[in-house]
Structure formats: C-alpha cells, structure tokens
Amino acid sequence: MKPMLATELNPALTPVAFLLGTWRGEGEGQYPSIKPFRYREEIRFSHNGKPFLIYTQWTEAIDTGQPMHGEAGYLRLVGDRRVEFMIAQPIGYAEISIGRVDGRRIDVECASVGRTPTAKPVTSISRSLWMDGETLRYELKMGMEGAPPAPHLTASFRRVD
C-alpha cells in the first residue's frame, strides 16, 4: 500500500478545521442503570484531502490503563453548515447523526441507530463538541429502548500535536 502524502485541506472542511489534530483528556460517565465512572480519552480528527474528516476515538480506565471503548467514523459537511457524523462502535451498533456547525460548536442528533442482534438496545444518541478557549469539550446523551435520552458522557481535551 502506498503511504499517504500530506494533502491540502479540502475547502469544504474549513468550518470544522478547528477539530483537526490529536486531542487527549479525561471524562466522566453516568447513566441511570450504571455506576458513575471516570476515564482517559484520545480523539483524533484527520483528513485525506477529501471533503470529510476521519474520526477515531479510544478510552482507557484511569486507574488501570485498561482499554474501555473505541469508535471510528467520518464527519461530512453537506452544505449550509450542515453535518453528517457516521460512527461505528465495536459493541454492536452504528449511529448516523445529523446536525449543524455554529462557529466552533457542532451539535448532532442521531437520525438512526443500526444494531447487531447482541447489541445493547441503544435507540438515540446526541453529541455536542465545542471549543472553550483552547480546550475541546463534548457532551453525549444516550437513550435506550423505552427510556428518553439521558446524560451519559462529558469530557474535555487539550490538543497534543
């Protein structure tokens, strides 16, 4: 396979260019059916010259360093500051979310969740990512079958590259 060469940022990505890079930080999780927890996280947004960002994410336990979660996907701008965020998770589901970019903030809501037969019954996800000075922050809400969306994750990050 050929190595990827540095490429120019596609002009369509200018509104989300603030996300580019590797970000590390810590977060907290909660949900009505689980015990609250803390984690360390790395998020990476990159590009290959096409009109989408490539997204990868992983978390680990703060106390043990053991892997906890990971996901990967793409963030596309589809005109008039509208975005589509497609994310696959190894726990058996994929989300397709739509939303908007407003300055240095992105808000998306799940339009559909695809689940394998053994996945948890997640039915809705909403994500907000925003810059607070030089800090990237996010909030994630999740709904499961029969329950409305509830706060699940919050985290803050510093760029490391």
N, C-alpha and C positions, 0 to 999 in steps of 0.2 A: 504494500500500500504506500502511496506517495505521502510524504509529510505535508502537513498543511502549511501554506505560506501565509505570512501576515497579509491581511487584506484590508481594504478600506471599509469603514463602516457604511452600510447601506444607508442612504439619506432618509429612508422611511423610518429608521430607528432613532433618529435624533431625539424625539420626545422621551425615550426610555434609556438613552445613553448613560444617564446617571446611575443605572444599575450595574453597568459593566464592571467586572472585576471579581475578586475573591473576597468574601466577607466572612468574618468569624465573630462569634459572640456566644451569649448564653440566653436561655429561655426558661419559661415555666409553663407547665401543662396542667390542665384540670379538665374534668368533665363530671357530670353528676354521678356516673357509675364507676369512677376510678378515684384512687388516692392521688392528690396533687404530687407533682414531680418537677425536678429541675434537670436541665440538660445543656450540653455544649453543642454548638452547631456551626457548620460551614455551608455557605451558599455560594455558588459560582454562576455568574451570568457571562456568557461569551458569545461570539458571533463568527460566522464564516463568510461574511460578505453578502449573504442572502438577507431578505427582509424579515428576519426573525431572530430572537435571542435564544440561545441554548441554555437551559437551566438544569443544574444538578444541586442536590442537597443531601446532607447526611448529618445525623446526630449521634452523640455518644453520652453515656452516663458520666456525670461529673465526678462521682466518687470512684468509679472503677475503670472508666475509659472504654467500657464495653459498647459495641455498636447498638443503637436503638432503632433507628429508622433511616430510610433513604427514599428519594424520589427523583424523577427526572422528567424533563419535558421541554416545551417550547412556548415562547411568548411572542405573539404576532400582532403587529399593528395593522388594522384593516380599514384605515381611513377615518378622518374626522376625530382623531384621538381615541377611537375605539380599539380595544384589545381583545384578543382571544388567548387564553392560557390553557394549554393542554398538559396534564401531568399524569404520569403513570406511577403507581406505587406497588412495591413487591408484596404487599399484604392483600392483594387481590382486587384492587379497583383502580379505575382511571377516571379522572374528572375532566370535563370540558367546561371552562368558565369563560364568561364574557363580562366586559366592563369598560372602564374608561381610564385614561391618564389625565390628571389635572395638575399641571405644574410638575412637582416632584412627588406625586402621590398616584398610586394605582389602586383601584378598588375593583374587584371582580366577584361575581357570584356564579355558582355552578348552574349551568344550563342542563347538564345531565351527568349522571354517575353510572359508569359501567362496572358491574361487579361479577367476579367469578362465583361459582356456587358455594365456595367455602369462605368468602369474604364476609367481614362484619357488615351489618345492614346500614351502611352509611348512605344517606339519601340526599344530603346537601352540604355544601362547603362554601364559605365565603372567605376571601383573603383581602387584606389591605396591606400594602407596602408603602412606606413613605420615608423621606429624608427629614431628619430633625438635626439641622446643622450638618455635621459630618457623620452622623450616626444613621444607619439604616434600621428601621423598625418594621415589625409586622405583627398583625393580629390575625388569627384564624378562628372562625366559628364553624361548628360542625353539627349536623342534625342526623339522628339515626331514626330508622323506621319507627313511626309512631311518636316521635319527640321533635319539638321545634329546635332550630339551631341554637346552640349554647356556646359561650366562650370556651375555647379549647387550648389554644397556644398563643403566647406572646413572647417576643424575643427582640433583642437589639444587637447590632453588629457594627464592627469597625472594618474598613477596607484594609486588607493586608498586602495588596500588590499595587 
